[in-house]
């Protein structure tokens, strides 16, 4: 098994583990990272962008260093490709969250279908940070569909893209950035300046995964033309450069309206409506969004691994040509 094959095999195995088992039930590495980051924030917090930038660099740097230490089975390190595939699989399983996303979305949908709005409100914070106390059933359903769309990019596609391109460091680094954004990247009074660096870094890291998610949602959704139309018309109006394309594409693909007035921790936001010609979200649309998310995730696995293998093959060929040129320049065989 070559190193590039080991990376692909590991990512596929990790994706399968997430699909079959969901998140690890005990000792979840992402939860451990979150606890460590929270403890470090209490020590490093200052109401200043520079302090937040240093905090972000330390946390993400630690994740990248850990990924580098246990990462890909590169030949010059003398590591077994089989062992490397196993490490990559474990990292991918820990980082991917598609099955947990689907499980929580279905749980809220089941509560709404049973007419238990209070239970649906109680389960909603497991999906997003929105304040559910005053949401009616259609608003809860809309929140679930929006969360499924955005987290398909954050918890599945983005991780697959960075894992395929950069192996274990890419997987761990992306998840660290995304976790920090969820912790300190929001516009609360405490984190408006301190969390600025984490939020901007998440915008950069999430860019390729968000665009791939939007493309795949358009390709595999019930209404491809509607997805493209909503993406082009409305994505740029969303305050997030990455959530905008994803949510707009999902909205157009499913034929529903997303966006509008939202409440986060007592802070009210009035966001633009995405796919205004669409209808109001219904409870049944949660299941449709989940199916679309599953299709996008599976196709993203194939696309990312194929692209990553192609990039590594091109680099290998380039290195080989460079070696030949070096031999010729030194008077090697003619």
C-alpha positions as CSV (number, residue, x, y, z in Angstrom):
1,X,0.0,0.0,0.0
2,X,1.4,3.4,-1.0
3,X,1.2,6.5,1.2
4,X,-1.4,8.1,-1.0
5,X,-3.5,4.9,-1.1
6,X,-3.2,4.7,2.7
7,X,-4.6,8.3,3.1
8,X,-7.6,7.5,0.9
9,X,-8.2,4.2,2.5
10,X,-8.1,5.8,6.0
11,X,-10.5,8.6,5.1
12,X,-12.9,6.1,3.5
13,X,-12.7,3.9,6.6
14,X,-13.2,6.9,8.9
15,X,-16.2,8.0,6.9
16,X,-17.7,4.5,7.1
17,X,-17.1,4.4,10.9
18,X,-18.9,7.7,11.3
19,X,-21.8,6.4,9.2
20,X,-22.1,3.1,11.1
21,X,-21.2,4.2,14.6
22,X,-21.6,7.9,14.9
23,X,-19.4,9.9,17.2
24,X,-17.2,8.1,19.8
25,X,-19.3,7.9,23.0
26,X,-16.5,8.4,25.4
27,X,-13.3,10.4,25.3
28,X,-14.2,12.3,22.2
29,X,-11.1,14.1,21.0
30,X,-13.0,17.1,19.8
31,X,-14.7,17.5,23.2
32,X,-11.3,17.2,24.8
33,X,-9.9,19.9,22.5
34,X,-12.9,22.1,23.4
35,X,-12.3,21.7,27.1
36,X,-8.6,22.5,26.8
37,X,-9.4,25.5,24.5
38,X,-11.9,26.8,27.1
39,X,-9.4,26.5,29.9
40,X,-6.8,28.4,27.8
41,X,-9.3,31.1,27.0
42,X,-9.9,31.8,30.7
43,X,-6.2,32.4,31.0
44,X,-5.6,34.3,27.8
45,X,-8.7,36.4,27.3
46,X,-8.3,40.1,26.8
47,X,-10.7,42.4,25.0
48,X,-8.2,42.7,22.1
49,X,-7.8,41.2,18.7
50,X,-4.1,40.6,19.2
51,X,-4.8,38.4,22.3
52,X,-7.4,36.5,20.3
53,X,-5.1,36.0,17.4
54,X,-2.4,34.6,19.7
55,X,-5.0,32.3,21.3
56,X,-6.1,31.0,17.9
57,X,-2.6,30.4,16.8
58,X,-1.7,28.4,19.9
59,X,-4.9,26.2,19.7
60,X,-4.7,25.6,16.0
61,X,-0.9,25.2,16.1
62,X,-1.3,22.5,18.7
63,X,-3.8,20.6,16.6
64,X,-1.6,20.8,13.5
65,X,1.5,19.7,15.5
66,X,-0.4,16.7,16.9
67,X,-1.6,15.8,13.4
68,X,1.9,16.2,12.1
69,X,3.3,14.0,14.8
70,X,0.9,11.1,14.1
71,X,0.2,11.9,10.5
72,X,0.6,10.4,7.1
73,X,2.8,7.4,6.5
74,X,5.4,9.3,4.4
75,X,8.2,7.1,3.1
76,X,11.0,9.3,4.5
77,X,9.7,8.7,8.0
78,X,9.8,5.0,7.6
79,X,6.2,4.5,8.7
80,X,4.0,1.7,7.7
81,X,1.2,2.7,5.2
82,X,-1.2,0.3,7.0
83,X,-0.5,2.0,10.3
84,X,-0.9,5.3,8.6
85,X,-4.3,4.3,7.2
86,X,-5.4,3.3,10.7
87,X,-4.4,6.6,12.2
88,X,-6.1,8.5,9.4
89,X,-9.2,6.4,9.8
90,X,-9.3,7.2,13.6
91,X,-8.8,10.9,12.9
92,X,-11.5,11.0,10.3
93,X,-13.9,9.2,12.5
94,X,-13.3,11.6,15.3
95,X,-13.6,14.7,13.1
96,X,-16.6,13.8,10.9
97,X,-20.0,14.5,12.4
98,X,-22.5,13.6,9.7
99,X,-24.2,10.8,11.5
100,X,-24.7,12.9,14.7
101,X,-26.0,15.7,12.6
102,X,-28.6,13.4,11.0
103,X,-29.5,11.8,14.3
104,X,-30.2,15.1,16.0
105,X,-32.1,16.5,13.0
106,X,-34.3,13.5,12.9
107,X,-35.0,13.7,16.6
108,X,-36.3,17.2,16.3
109,X,-38.3,16.2,13.3
110,X,-39.9,13.3,15.1
111,X,-40.8,15.5,18.0
112,X,-42.5,18.0,15.6
113,X,-44.3,15.2,13.8
114,X,-45.6,14.0,17.2
115,X,-46.9,17.5,18.0
116,X,-44.4,17.9,20.9
117,X,-43.1,21.4,20.3
118,X,-41.5,21.6,23.7
119,X,-39.4,18.5,23.1
120,X,-38.4,19.9,19.7
121,X,-37.3,23.1,21.3
122,X,-35.4,21.2,23.9
123,X,-33.5,19.2,21.3
124,X,-32.8,22.1,18.9
125,X,-29.7,23.5,20.8
126,X,-27.9,20.2,20.0
127,X,-28.0,21.4,16.4
128,X,-27.4,25.2,16.6
129,X,-27.0,28.0,19.0
130,X,-30.4,29.6,18.2
131,X,-32.7,30.5,21.1
132,X,-35.6,28.1,20.7
133,X,-37.9,29.4,23.5
134,X,-40.2,31.5,21.3
135,X,-40.0,29.5,18.0
136,X,-43.2,27.9,16.6
137,X,-43.1,24.6,14.7
138,X,-42.3,26.1,11.3
139,X,-39.5,28.2,12.7
140,X,-38.0,25.2,14.5
141,X,-38.2,23.2,11.2
142,X,-36.5,26.1,9.4
143,X,-33.8,26.2,12.0
144,X,-33.2,22.5,11.5
145,X,-33.0,22.7,7.7
146,X,-30.6,25.6,8.0
147,X,-28.4,23.8,10.5
148,X,-28.4,20.6,8.4
149,X,-27.2,22.7,5.4
150,X,-24.5,24.6,7.2
151,X,-23.2,21.6,9.2
152,X,-23.1,19.4,6.1
153,X,-20.3,21.8,5.0
154,X,-18.7,22.2,8.5
155,X,-19.0,18.7,9.9
156,X,-18.6,16.6,6.7
157,X,-17.5,18.2,3.4
158,X,-14.9,20.7,4.8
159,X,-13.2,18.0,6.8
160,X,-13.1,15.6,3.8
161,X,-11.6,18.3,1.6
162,X,-8.8,19.1,4.1
163,X,-8.3,15.5,5.0
164,X,-7.9,14.5,1.4
165,X,-5.5,17.4,0.7
166,X,-3.4,17.4,3.9
167,X,-4.1,14.1,5.7
168,X,-4.3,13.9,9.5
169,X,-3.0,17.5,10.0
170,X,-5.7,18.8,7.6
171,X,-8.4,16.9,9.5
172,X,-7.4,18.0,12.9
173,X,-6.5,21.5,11.9
174,X,-9.8,22.1,10.2
175,X,-11.8,20.7,13.1
176,X,-9.8,22.9,15.5
177,X,-10.5,26.0,13.5
178,X,-14.2,25.2,13.2
179,X,-14.5,24.4,16.9
180,X,-12.8,27.7,17.9
181,X,-15.2,29.6,15.7
182,X,-18.2,28.0,17.4
183,X,-16.6,28.8,20.8
184,X,-15.4,32.4,20.4
185,X,-16.1,33.4,16.8
186,X,-19.6,34.8,17.4
187,X,-20.4,38.5,17.9
188,X,-21.0,38.5,21.7
189,X,-19.8,41.4,23.8
190,X,-17.0,39.1,25.2
191,X,-15.8,37.8,21.9
192,X,-16.4,40.6,19.4
193,X,-12.7,41.4,19.4
194,X,-11.1,38.3,21.0
195,X,-12.9,36.0,18.6
196,X,-12.2,38.0,15.5
197,X,-9.1,35.9,14.4
198,X,-10.9,32.6,14.9
199,X,-13.9,33.7,12.9
200,X,-11.8,35.0,10.0
201,X,-9.6,31.9,10.0
202,X,-12.8,29.8,9.9
203,X,-14.0,31.8,6.9
204,X,-10.7,30.9,5.0
205,X,-10.6,27.3,6.1
206,X,-14.3,26.7,5.3
207,X,-14.2,28.4,1.8
208,X,-13.5,25.3,-0.3
209,X,-15.8,23.0,1.5
210,X,-18.7,25.4,1.4
211,X,-18.4,25.9,-2.4
212,X,-18.1,22.1,-2.9
213,X,-21.2,21.6,-0.7
214,X,-23.2,24.1,-2.6
215,X,-22.2,22.6,-6.0
216,X,-23.0,19.0,-4.8
217,X,-26.4,20.2,-3.3
218,X,-27.2,21.7,-6.7
219,X,-26.2,18.5,-8.6
220,X,-27.9,16.0,-6.3
221,X,-30.9,18.0,-5.1
222,X,-34.5,17.8,-6.4
223,X,-34.3,21.1,-8.2
224,X,-30.8,21.8,-9.6
225,X,-31.8,24.9,-11.5
226,X,-33.5,26.3,-8.4
227,X,-30.4,25.7,-6.3
228,X,-28.1,27.5,-8.8
229,X,-30.6,30.4,-9.1
230,X,-30.9,30.9,-5.3
231,X,-27.1,30.6,-4.9
232,X,-26.4,33.2,-7.5
233,X,-29.1,35.6,-6.3
234,X,-28.9,35.3,-2.5
235,X,-25.7,33.8,-1.3
236,X,-23.8,37.2,-1.2
237,X,-26.5,38.7,0.9
238,X,-25.9,36.3,3.8
239,X,-23.6,37.7,6.6
240,X,-21.4,34.5,6.4
241,X,-19.3,34.1,3.2
242,X,-19.6,30.3,3.6
243,X,-23.0,29.7,5.1
244,X,-24.5,31.9,2.4
245,X,-23.7,29.6,-0.6
246,X,-24.6,26.5,1.3
247,X,-27.9,27.6,2.7
248,X,-29.0,29.3,-0.5
249,X,-28.2,26.2,-2.5
250,X,-30.1,23.9,-0.1
251,X,-33.0,26.3,-0.1
252,X,-33.2,26.4,-3.9
253,X,-32.7,22.6,-4.2
254,X,-35.5,21.9,-1.7
255,X,-37.8,24.7,-3.0
256,X,-38.1,26.4,0.5
257,X,-37.4,29.8,2.0
258,X,-34.6,30.1,4.6
259,X,-33.3,33.0,6.5
260,X,-35.3,35.8,8.2
261,X,-35.3,36.9,11.8
262,X,-33.2,34.8,14.2
263,X,-32.4,35.0,17.9
264,X,-29.0,34.0,19.4
265,X,-28.6,34.2,23.1
266,X,-30.9,37.2,23.4
267,X,-29.4,38.9,20.3
268,X,-31.8,39.3,17.4
269,X,-30.6,39.2,13.8
270,X,-32.6,40.0,10.8
271,X,-31.0,38.0,7.9
272,X,-32.1,38.2,4.3
273,X,-34.5,35.6,3.0
274,X,-32.9,33.0,0.8
275,X,-34.8,31.7,-2.2
276,X,-37.8,34.1,-1.7
277,X,-39.9,32.3,-4.4
278,X,-39.9,29.2,-2.3
279,X,-42.5,28.1,0.2
280,X,-42.3,28.0,4.0
281,X,-40.4,25.1,5.5
282,X,-42.5,22.2,6.6
283,X,-41.7,19.4,9.1
284,X,-41.4,17.0,6.2
285,X,-38.6,19.1,4.7
286,X,-36.3,18.0,7.6
287,X,-36.2,14.5,6.2
288,X,-35.7,15.9,2.7
289,X,-32.7,18.0,3.9
290,X,-31.2,15.0,5.7
291,X,-31.4,12.9,2.6
292,X,-29.8,15.7,0.6
293,X,-27.1,16.0,3.2
294,X,-26.3,12.3,3.0
295,X,-26.0,12.4,-0.8
296,X,-23.8,15.5,-0.6
297,X,-21.5,13.8,2.0
298,X,-21.1,10.6,0.0
299,X,-20.3,12.4,-3.2
300,X,-17.9,14.8,-1.4
301,X,-16.0,11.7,-0.2
302,X,-15.5,10.5,-3.7
303,X,-14.7,14.0,-5.1
304,X,-12.3,14.9,-2.3
305,X,-10.4,11.7,-2.4
306,X,-10.1,11.7,-6.1
307,X,-8.9,15.3,-6.2
308,X,-6.5,14.8,-3.4
309,X,-5.0,11.7,-5.1
310,X,-4.7,13.6,-8.3
311,X,-2.9,16.5,-6.6
312,X,-0.4,14.1,-4.9
313,X,0.2,12.3,-8.2
314,X,0.9,15.6,-10.0
315,X,3.4,16.6,-7.2
316,X,5.1,13.2,-7.5
317,X,5.5,13.6,-11.2
318,X,6.8,17.1,-10.8
319,X,9.3,15.9,-8.2
320,X,10.4,13.1,-10.5
321,X,11.0,15.5,-13.4
322,X,12.9,17.8,-11.1
323,X,15.1,15.0,-10.1
324,X,15.9,14.2,-13.7
325,X,16.7,17.8,-14.5
326,X,19.0,17.8,-11.6
327,X,20.9,14.7,-12.7
328,X,21.3,16.1,-16.2
329,X,22.5,19.4,-14.9
330,X,25.2,17.6,-12.9
331,X,26.5,15.8,-15.9
332,X,24.5,12.7,-15.3
333,X,23.8,10.0,-18.0
334,X,23.1,11.3,-21.5
